[in-house]
Amino acid sequence: MNRCEVDRLDTTRTYWVPAVVSPQREWAGAPGCRRGARFMVDRETLCASRDAFSPFGSKLSCLHWIMSHRAELNRTLPGATVRAVPLDRWLLGLE
């Protein structure tokens, strides 16, 4: 799913996405980014992405996915903490 497809989601539900904040400038997880840049994690590539994401229907399922892929996420997103965040709040910059 891309950001432009967000309007297809059910507005009465809260969706969750794995997200990460760049711990430093020129971070290996997103070359060319600034420190503090915000990204969602693409579930297919396990890489930081500004647009590609696949939302989860619950926080628990998002956390379960993060824990299941912890080793791969540590490899593709070094030095950053991946956390489950509400999609709507993340897109608005509130989370």
QUIKAVEN-V670891 format. One record per helix or strand of 2 or more residues. SS is the DSSP state (H for helix, E for strand). FROM is the first residue (numbers start at 1). TO is the last residue. Records with the same first field share a line. If there is no record, write none. Layout:
SS: FROM-TO, FROM-TO
This chain:
H: 3-8, 28-30, 59-68, 70-76, 87-92
E: 16-21, 38-41, 48-49, 83-86
